[in-house]
Structures are given as C-alpha cells and as structure tokens.
Amino acid sequence: MHWLSHWLGLDNASGAIYLFWSGIGADLGYLAIVGGLYRHRNCEIQGCPRLGRRTSAAGHLLCRKHHPDGPLTVEAAHAAHRKAAGS
C-alpha cells in the first residue's frame, strides 16, 4: 500500500494542499486539457462522440459516419490523387 500512498502524493509531510496538488490533483489539469481538446475536435452532430476529421462544404466538422459524401474509400482516394496530379 506504500506505492498507492506515494502515487496519490500522501507520503510527504509538506501540508495537505501541497500533497494533493503535487500528487493526484496534478492530473486534474491534464485531464482538463485533454478533455477540452477532444471536445473541440469532436463531430458537430449532437450526441456523436466520434472525432470530426472531415469538413463538409458548409464548414462543419463531421465524422466519417455523418459526412454527406460517406466514408472515403481507397479507390476514391487514388482516383482523386491521379486527377490532382494530372495523369
């Protein structure tokens, strides 16, 4: 159990507030940052937990399930590449 008290930051006698913020409380800031980045980049359809990686013509950030063009296939990607390359 000593490892658990060390991981939680409870094995140092510098004070209760310091122990909390230097231990498990420091992870709260990291969780807030990661949660904010996820929330900023998720699909704009209400209730969809997926990451929005594609932009629609209207400028909405959508996942591949909700994108109007549907999922991108390998054949479509290769055809678009050949068309853009001019060959």
C-alpha positions in Angstrom: 0.0 0.0 0.0 3.0 2.3 0.3 3.1 2.6 -3.5 -0.5 3.8 -3.6 0.1 6.5 -0.9 3.2 7.6 -2.9 1.2 7.7 -6.2 -1.5 9.7 -4.5 1.0 12.1 -3.1 0.2 11.3 0.6 3.7 10.3 1.8 5.2 13.7 2.1 4.5 15.9 5.2 4.6 19.3 3.5 1.0 20.0 4.0 -2.4 18.6 2.9 -3.0 21.1 0.0 0.6 20.7 -1.3 0.2 16.9 -1.1 -3.0 16.9 -3.1 -1.8 19.2 -5.9 1.6 17.6 -6.2 0.0 14.1 -6.3 -3.2 13.1 -7.8 -4.5 16.7 -8.1 -1.9 17.5 -10.7 -3.6 15.0 -13.1 -6.8 17.0 -13.0 -5.2 19.7 -15.1 -4.0 17.2 -17.7 -7.5 15.7 -17.8 -9.0 19.1 -18.4 -6.6 19.9 -21.3 -7.2 16.5 -23.0 -10.9 16.8 -22.4 -11.0 20.3 -23.9 -9.1 19.2 -27.0 -11.4 16.3 -27.5 -14.5 18.4 -27.1 -13.1 20.9 -29.6 -12.4 18.3 -32.3 -15.5 16.0 -32.0 -18.2 15.6 -34.5 -20.7 18.5 -34.6 -23.8 16.3 -34.7 -25.4 16.5 -31.3 -24.6 13.4 -29.2 -22.0 11.9 -31.5 -18.8 11.0 -29.6 -16.6 10.4 -32.7 -13.8 12.7 -33.7 -14.6 15.1 -36.5 -11.9 14.6 -39.1 -13.7 15.8 -42.3 -15.1 19.2 -43.1 -18.3 19.5 -45.0 -18.9 22.0 -47.8 -20.7 24.2 -45.2 -17.7 24.1 -43.0 -19.0 21.7 -40.3 -16.5 19.3 -38.7 -18.0 15.8 -39.1 -17.0 12.2 -38.5 -17.0 9.8 -41.5 -20.4 8.4 -40.5 -22.1 11.7 -40.7 -20.2 13.3 -43.6 -22.5 13.7 -46.6 -20.1 12.1 -49.0 -19.8 9.0 -46.8 -16.5 7.3 -45.9 -13.6 7.8 -48.2 -12.5 4.6 -50.0 -9.0 3.7 -51.1 -10.2 3.7 -54.8 -11.7 7.2 -54.4 -8.5 8.5 -52.8 -6.3 7.1 -55.5 -8.6 8.5 -58.2 -8.5 11.9 -56.6 -4.7 11.8 -56.4 -4.4 10.9 -60.1 -6.8 13.6 -61.0 -4.8 16.2 -59.0 -1.5 15.0 -60.3 -2.8 15.4 -63.9 -2.1 11.9 -65.0 
